[in-house]
Amino acid sequence: MRSKLCFAISNIKYRSNFLSAQVVRDDSVVGTAFFFFQLSPKSGAHHVPHALGAGVRSRARTDTCARGGRGRRTCDVSVAHLPLIARVASPPMRDARSPLPGDYEDVGPSPRVLGTGSYGITKLMRHKGTSELYAVKLIARGEHITDHVRREIVNHRHLCHPFVVQFKEAFVTSTHLGVAMEFVSGGELFNYVRQHRSFNEAQARYFFQHLVSGVEYLHAMRVVHRDLKLENLLVDLSGTSPQLKICDFGYSKSDHDSHPKTRIGTPAYISPEVYGGARPYDGKASDVWACGVVLYVMLAGSYPFQDPADPNSNHATMWRVLDVKYVLPVGLRDDGADLLLRIFVKDPKARIPIAGITQHAWFVMDLSTNVPLGPTQPMEHFDHGLSQTLEEIDAIVNAAKQTLVATPSVEY
């Protein structure tokens, strides 16, 4: 006969399809429990069908629970269940072709793909409960779920800024890790530059002001992006005027991580110190360099350090970056040229910082009061009703590292 221990369940928090609680024994917190529930088809009331731990399903003995004192719920838990309840659990597994049944669905008769990459795909999906559209990134379970994936979610989840794509939630299915984010209707800034070949100074400055505002916010929130480029800047057309949105935090780092050391990013946007192998390097200064490349491309319609004789050679680009060899865009105002000259400085310590850019004469021209800068930045961490705790994120990511079934190709 199994022995039994009595635990108290406290600090209960209800979520959309589960509740989380602290497991207490002898007034000491011994773990966190997640209970996933579903609506009873007859009464509509919630009931808890099971508790999950580390991807292992076990029946919870909820029939023995009784309301305890001081807002706690006490339960007789068998010793065999203790390892399952006293650690973070994984969400129920669902089919990747229809992530989160009852929550998300494809838009239209055929799935709409917003982007593809080495990670998998990003699809446009509709939340059934609210009819809101979301961009859902789907990454195959197993070896593709790396520390970069966890870092992307953790660094993105607490950001809330008008020029940063909003994170909604992460979830795991039987075959994929899913990340739901704000859907930005206008697509990549890259496509607009390619269509128009280049912007005039007023147009380029308008989007550059949004970019710098967003990057200043990231740095104030102790996050460096490390892969700023036109393809990771989206244009939101849902409001009365276009807005830039920074996305893709797969290469990002926060102060809680180690200092940036790895040479990563897109060749045309990589700074000299990263190409030169500095270990560690200043991630903020490298972000400033990438902002300068974005501005240059908007103004000139070409990459500043691309070798005209060998435009497809990343090696040639690297040497031009190391030599800071480029030509200023034709017709650029003197103050605009001065800003680029201050950004494209080889020594990161001598490079103009974000705070310097926000005070530059070219930057502040026609600056809207709707662009938050300095003390007007929304500096508090964003925590809304649907935000997920770090424990929940870790549980989801750890579950996604395990391959349960053969991963089918996602329909699109």
C-alpha positions in Angstrom: 0.0 0.0 0.0 1.4 3.4 -1.0 2.1 5.9 1.7 0.6 9.3 1.4 1.8 12.8 2.2 -0.4 15.9 2.7 0.5 19.0 0.8 -1.0 22.4 0.5 -1.7 24.1 -2.8 -1.5 27.9 -2.6 -1.1 31.0 -4.7 -3.4 29.6 -7.3 -3.4 31.5 -10.7 -5.9 30.7 -13.4 -4.9 30.9 -17.0 -6.7 30.2 -20.3 -6.6 26.5 -20.1 -4.7 25.6 -16.9 -4.0 26.8 -13.4 -0.6 27.1 -11.7 0.0 26.8 -7.9 2.7 26.5 -5.4 3.1 23.2 -3.6 3.7 23.7 0.1 4.7 21.3 2.8 5.4 22.3 6.4 5.0 26.0 5.3 7.9 25.6 2.8 7.4 25.8 -1.0 8.6 22.6 -2.5 7.7 23.1 -6.1 5.2 24.4 -8.7 2.3 22.5 -10.0 0.4 23.1 -13.3 -3.0 21.5 -13.7 -4.6 21.6 -17.2 -8.4 21.6 -17.3 -11.1 21.5 -19.9 -14.8 22.5 -20.0 -17.3 19.9 -19.1 -19.5 19.4 -22.1 -22.6 19.2 -19.9 -22.2 21.8 -17.2 -19.6 24.1 -18.8 -17.7 23.9 -15.5 -14.0 23.4 -15.4 -12.6 20.2 -14.1 -9.0 19.0 -13.8 -8.4 15.8 -15.7 -4.7 15.3 -15.1 -1.4 16.7 -13.9 1.6 16.6 -16.2 5.3 16.5 -15.3 8.2 16.6 -17.6 6.1 15.2 -20.5 4.7 12.3 -18.4 1.0 12.1 -17.8 -0.4 11.0 -14.5 -4.0 11.0 -13.1 -4.3 13.6 -10.3 -6.3 12.5 -7.2 -8.5 15.5 -7.3 -11.4 13.7 -5.7 -9.7 13.8 -2.3 -9.1 17.5 -2.3 -10.8 19.7 0.3 -10.7 23.4 0.8 -7.9 24.2 3.2 -7.4 27.2 5.4 -5.9 30.6 4.4 -7.0 30.2 0.8 -5.1 26.9 0.3 -6.3 23.7 -1.2 -5.0 20.6 0.5 -4.7 17.3 -1.2 -3.7 13.8 -0.3 -1.0 13.0 -2.8 0.6 9.6 -3.2 4.4 9.5 -3.0 4.4 8.2 -6.5 2.8 11.4 -7.7 5.2 13.7 -5.8 7.9 14.0 -8.5 5.2 14.9 -11.0 3.4 17.6 -9.0 6.5 19.1 -7.4 8.1 20.2 -10.6 7.0 22.3 -13.6 4.7 20.4 -16.0 4.4 20.4 -19.8 1.2 21.4 -21.6 -0.9 18.8 -23.3 0.4 17.7 -26.7 -1.6 18.7 -29.8 -1.3 18.2 -33.5 1.0 20.7 -35.3 -1.3 21.1 -38.3 -3.9 22.7 -36.1 -2.1 24.2 -33.1 -4.1 24.6 -30.0 -7.5 23.3 -31.2 -10.2 25.6 -29.9 -7.8 28.5 -29.8 -6.2 28.9 -33.2 -7.2 28.1 -36.8 -5.8 28.7 -40.2 -7.1 31.8 -42.1 -8.9 30.8 -45.2 -9.2 27.5 -46.9 -5.4 27.2 -47.3 -2.8 28.0 -44.7 -1.0 31.3 -45.3 2.7 31.3 -44.7 4.3 34.6 -43.6 7.9 33.4 -43.6 10.2 30.4 -43.7 13.7 29.8 -42.4 16.0 27.2 -41.0 13.8 27.2 -37.8 10.6 26.2 -39.7 7.8 28.4 -40.8 5.6 31.3 -39.6 1.9 31.1 -40.4 -1.0 33.5 -40.2 -3.6 32.1 -37.8 -6.8 33.3 -36.2 -7.7 33.1 -32.5 -11.1 31.6 -32.4 -12.1 33.2 -29.1 -11.3 36.8 -30.2 -11.0 36.5 -34.0 -7.7 38.3 -33.7 -5.0 37.4 -36.2 -1.6 36.3 -35.0 1.7 35.3 -36.6 2.5 31.8 -35.2 6.1 30.5 -35.6 6.3 26.7 -35.7 9.6 25.0 -34.9 10.0 21.2 -35.1 10.5 19.5 -31.7 13.8 18.0 -30.9 17.2 19.2 -32.0 15.9 22.5 -33.4 14.8 23.6 -29.9 18.1 25.2 -28.9 19.2 27.8 -26.3 18.6 30.4 -29.0 14.9 29.5 -29.1 14.5 29.7 -25.4 16.4 33.0 -25.3 14.2 34.4 -28.1 11.1 33.7 -26.1 12.4 34.8 -22.7 13.8 38.1 -24.0 10.7 38.8 -26.1 8.0 38.0 -23.6 8.3 41.0 -21.3 8.7 43.7 -24.1 5.9 46.1 -24.7 6.6 49.0 -27.1 4.8 50.5 -30.1 7.8 49.7 -32.4 8.4 46.1 -31.2 6.3 43.1 -32.3 4.2 42.0 -29.3 4.7 38.5 -27.9 1.5 36.6 -27.0 2.4 33.1 -25.9 4.4 29.9 -26.4 2.9 26.5 -26.6 3.9 22.9 -27.5 2.2 20.4 -29.7 3.0 16.7 -30.3 5.4 17.8 -33.1 6.2 21.5 -32.8 7.0 24.4 -30.5 4.7 27.3 -31.3 5.2 31.0 -30.6 2.3 33.3 -31.2 3.0 37.0 -31.8 1.3 40.1 -33.0 0.5 40.0 -36.7 1.9 42.9 -38.7 0.0 43.4 -41.9 2.4 45.3 -44.0 5.2 42.8 -44.2 9.0 43.5 -44.3 10.5 46.9 -44.7 12.9 45.2 -47.1 10.1 44.8 -49.7 9.2 48.5 -49.6 12.8 49.5 -50.2 13.1 47.0 -53.0 9.9 48.3 -54.6 10.8 52.0 -54.3 14.6 51.4 -54.8 15.2 54.0 -52.2 13.4 56.5 -49.9 13.7 60.2 -49.8 15.3 61.7 -46.6 11.9 62.4 -45.0 10.6 58.9 -45.5 13.9 57.3 -44.4 14.1 59.5 -41.3 10.4 58.7 -40.4 11.2 54.9 -40.2 14.6 55.5 -38.7 13.1 57.4 -35.9 10.8 54.4 -35.1 13.8 52.0 -35.3 16.0 54.1 -33.0 13.1 54.5 -30.5 12.6 50.7 -30.5 16.3 50.0 -30.1 16.7 52.6 -27.3 13.8 50.8 -25.5 15.4 47.3 -26.0 18.8 48.6 -24.6 17.0 50.2 -21.7 15.3 46.9 -21.0 18.8 45.3 -21.1 18.3 43.5 -24.4 20.5 43.7 -27.4 19.0 42.4 -30.7 22.2 41.5 -32.7 20.4 40.9 -36.0 18.8 44.2 -36.9 18.2 44.3 -40.7 15.5 45.3 -43.1 14.0 41.7 -43.1 13.5 41.9 -39.3 11.7 45.2 -39.5 8.0 45.0 -40.3 5.6 47.8 -41.4 2.3 48.0 -39.6 -0.5 49.4 -41.8 -3.3 48.9 -39.3 -3.3 52.5 -37.9 -3.7 56.0 -39.4 0.0 56.0 -40.3 2.6 53.3 -40.9 4.6 52.1 -38.0 7.9 50.1 -37.9 8.0 47.0 -35.8 11.2 45.2 -34.7 10.8 41.4 -34.8 12.9 38.2 -34.5 14.8 38.0 -31.2 16.5 34.7 -32.0 20.0 36.2 -31.7 19.1 38.6 -28.9 20.9 38.6 -25.5 20.1 40.2 -22.2 22.2 41.3 -19.3 21.2 38.0 -17.6 23.1 36.1 -20.3 26.8 36.2 -20.9 28.3 39.1 -22.8 28.1 38.7 -26.6 31.0 36.7 -28.0 29.7 34.8 -31.0 30.0 36.2 -34.6 26.4 36.0 -35.7 24.1 38.1 -37.8 23.7 39.0 -41.4 27.0 39.8 -43.3 26.0 43.2 -44.6 25.0 44.4 -41.1 27.8 43.0 -39.0 30.0 45.5 -37.3 33.8 45.7 -37.6 34.4 44.5 -34.0 32.3 41.4 -34.6 34.1 40.7 -37.8 37.4 41.3 -36.0 36.7 38.7 -33.4 36.4 40.8 -30.3 35.4 38.6 -27.4 33.3 39.9 -25.7 32.0 42.9 -27.7 29.5 45.7 -27.0 26.2 44.5 -28.3 24.6 47.9 -28.0 27.3 49.5 -30.2 26.9 46.7 -32.8 23.1 47.4 -32.8 23.9 51.0 -33.6 26.1 50.0 -36.5 23.3 47.8 -37.9 20.9 50.8 -37.5 23.3 52.8 -39.7 23.2 50.1 -42.4 19.4 50.1 -42.4 19.4 53.9 -42.7 21.9 53.8 -45.5 20.0 51.2 -47.5 16.8 53.2 -47.2 18.6 56.3 -48.5 20.7 54.7 -51.2 18.9 51.5 -52.2 22.1 49.5 -51.8 24.3 48.1 -49.0 27.1 50.5 -47.9 29.9 47.9 -47.7 28.9 45.8 -50.7 31.8 45.4 -53.1 30.7 46.8 -56.5 33.1 44.4 -58.2 31.9 41.4 -56.3 28.5 42.2 -54.8 27.7 38.6 -53.8 30.9 38.0 -51.9 30.5 38.1 -48.1 34.3 37.9 -47.8 34.7 41.1 -49.8 31.9 42.7 -47.7 33.8 41.8 -44.5 37.0 43.5 -45.7 35.2 46.6 -46.7 33.5 46.7 -43.2 36.9 46.2 -41.5 38.3 49.1 -43.6 35.0 51.1 -43.1 35.1 51.7 -46.9 31.9 53.1 -48.3 30.5 56.0 -50.3 27.9 58.4 -48.9 24.5 58.4 -50.6 24.2 60.9 -53.4 22.4 64.1 -52.5 22.3 63.5 -48.8 22.1 66.6 -46.6 25.2 67.6 -44.7 23.7 66.8 -41.3 22.5 63.4 -42.6 26.0 62.6 -43.9 27.4 63.7 -40.5 25.1 61.2 -38.7 26.3 58.3 -41.0 29.9 59.3 -40.4 29.4 59.2 -36.7 27.7 55.7 -36.9 30.2 54.1 -39.2 33.2 54.4 -36.9 35.4 51.3 -36.5 36.1 51.8 -32.8 32.8 50.9 -31.0 33.8 53.2 -28.0 34.1 56.2 -30.4 30.9 55.3 -32.3 27.9 57.5 -31.6 25.5 55.9 -29.0 21.8 55.7 -29.3 21.5 58.6 -26.9 23.6 60.7 -29.3 21.5 59.7 -32.3 18.3 60.9 -30.6 19.9 64.3 -30.1 21.3 64.6 -33.6 20.0 67.5 -35.7 19.1 65.3 -38.7 17.3 62.8 -36.5 15.1 65.3 -34.5 13.8 67.0 -37.7 10.0 66.5 -38.0 10.1 64.2 -35.0 6.6 63.2 -33.9 5.5 63.3 -30.3 4.2 59.8 -30.8 7.8 58.5 -30.9 8.8 57.6 -27.3 12.4 58.6 -26.5 14.3 58.9 -23.3 12.0 59.6 -20.3 8.9 59.0 -22.4 9.8 55.3 -23.0 7.5 52.7 -21.5 10.1 51.3 -19.1 8.1 49.0 -16.9 8.0 45.3 -17.7 4.8 44.3 -19.5 2.7 41.8 -17.6 -0.8 41.3 -18.9 -3.3 38.5 -18.2 -2.1 36.2 -20.9 1.7 36.6 -20.2 3.6 33.5 -19.3 6.0 33.1 -16.4 9.6 32.0 -16.8 8.7 28.7 -15.2 6.0 28.1 -17.8 8.3 29.0 -20.6 11.0 26.7 -19.4 8.5 23.9 -19.1 7.2 24.4 -22.6 10.7 24.6 -24.1 12.0 21.6 -22.2 9.0 19.6 -23.4 9.7 20.7 -27.0 13.3 19.4 -26.8 11.9 15.9 -26.6 10.7 14.3 -29.8 7.5 12.4 -29.2 6.5 11.4 -32.7 7.9 11.7 -36.2 7.5 15.4 -37.3 5.3 15.8 -40.4 5.8 18.7 -42.7 3.6 21.6 -41.8 0.9 22.2 -44.3 1.1 25.3 -46.4 
